[in-house]
């Protein structure tokens, strides 16, 4: 929980610093334009990838398989879409890494290691109903 609070403080400060730096190089109106453009492209891409993942999950379930890969893809796409919807270059880069299929696979490996570590250290537990 401490990491989340720290992220809510550091990320906006870093985004403002990048806005000021980029605005000094390319101008403030170009920064606004790029923020709007990356947001629009990002949300459109997240929607497209989300629909494809949903269709793959339905197809897996029709064949009697558990869509575990698709569930993890969906989580990554959802988080990436939230990052892409929020204004900022740092969050946009993170969002694109989570939404684009060829970079999402790398991010999924990273997330799987984090989840395994959390389960092994009893931070996350599973109970049977």
C-alpha atoms as one frame of an Amber mdcrd trajectory, in Angstrom:
protein
   0.000   0.000   0.000   2.933   2.323   0.666   4.111   1.878  -2.915   0.723
   2.964  -4.213   0.726   6.122  -2.115   4.271   6.891  -3.221   3.275   6.327
  -6.876   0.350   8.754  -6.509   2.820  11.392  -5.363   5.782  10.766  -7.656
   4.075  10.021 -10.977   2.100  13.307 -11.218   5.204  15.296 -10.248   7.246
  13.499 -12.892   4.503  14.052 -15.489   4.461  17.798 -14.756   8.255  17.903
 -15.078   8.068  16.134 -18.457   5.303  18.523 -19.601   7.447  21.533 -18.735
  10.540  20.018 -20.353   8.674  19.011 -23.542   6.858  22.334 -23.662  10.192
  24.132 -23.610  11.416  22.066 -26.558   8.367  21.763 -28.840   6.004  24.356
 -27.404   3.003  24.079 -25.103   0.374  23.671 -27.838   2.246  20.730 -29.343
   2.362  19.122 -25.905  -1.421  19.503 -25.580  -1.871  18.116 -29.096   0.362
  15.105 -28.356  -1.464  14.392 -25.088  -4.822  14.389 -26.879  -3.472  12.340
 -29.805  -1.852   9.646 -27.656  -4.986   9.456 -25.534  -7.221   8.999 -28.571
  -4.945   6.457 -30.249  -4.368   4.644 -26.969  -8.017   4.272 -26.017  -8.886
   3.129 -29.557  -6.089   0.560 -29.480  -7.082  -0.637 -25.996 -10.670  -1.106
 -27.149  -9.553  -3.077 -30.225  -7.201  -5.298 -28.208  -9.843  -5.776 -25.511
 -12.443  -6.957 -28.024  -9.939  -9.371 -29.588  -9.025 -10.737 -26.158 -12.694
 -11.125 -25.240 -13.313 -13.076 -28.472 -10.315 -15.351 -27.769 -11.610 -15.970
 -24.238 -15.063 -16.898 -25.537 -13.508 -19.208 -28.096 -11.377 -20.918 -25.426
 -14.452 -21.431 -23.234 -16.385 -22.912 -26.160 -13.651 -25.545 -26.427 -13.904
 -26.242 -22.701 -10.630 -24.521 -21.796 -10.034 -22.047 -18.994  -9.040 -18.692
 -20.569  -6.158 -17.996 -18.176  -3.941 -16.319 -20.779  -6.830 -14.143 -21.910
  -7.672 -13.134 -18.337  -4.120 -11.895 -17.788  -4.227 -10.156 -21.186  -7.490
  -8.493 -20.174  -6.020  -7.246 -16.901  -3.015  -5.795 -18.740  -5.209  -4.159
 -21.390  -7.525  -2.668 -18.754  -4.651  -1.204 -16.733  -2.964  -0.013 -19.924
  -6.194   1.636 -21.070  -6.485   3.496 -17.768  -2.896   4.702 -18.135  -3.526
   5.765 -21.738  -6.669   7.639 -20.752  -4.821   9.658 -18.118  -2.832  12.613
 -19.469   0.921  12.306 -19.478   3.809  10.910 -21.433   5.093   8.540 -18.741
   1.658   6.983 -18.246   1.193   6.808 -22.037   4.436   4.872 -22.480   3.421
   2.483 -19.686  -0.062   2.157 -21.179   1.250   1.335 -24.648   3.607  -1.265
 -23.147   0.599  -2.950 -21.529  -1.728  -2.707 -24.539   0.487  -3.571 -27.511
   0.569  -7.372 -27.975   4.328  -7.777 -28.507   5.247  -5.745 -25.425   2.351
  -7.042 -23.332   3.896 -10.525 -23.328   7.023  -9.132 -21.652   4.913  -7.210
 -19.134   2.859 -10.350 -18.405   6.008 -12.248 -17.450   6.917  -9.420 -15.088
   3.399  -9.408 -13.579   3.425 -13.189 -13.183   6.680 -12.993 -11.213   5.209
 -10.293  -8.962   2.015 -12.300  -8.385   3.983 -15.475  -7.625   6.133 -13.601
  -5.129   3.005 -12.162  -3.466   1.379 -15.600  -3.249   4.569 -17.206  -1.899
   4.902 -14.534   0.808   1.185 -14.871   1.756   0.362 -11.303   0.739  -2.320
 -12.790  -1.502  -4.170 -15.914  -0.441  -6.797 -18.020  -2.144  -9.644 -19.656
  -0.265 -11.894 -22.432  -1.322 -15.593 -21.713  -1.159
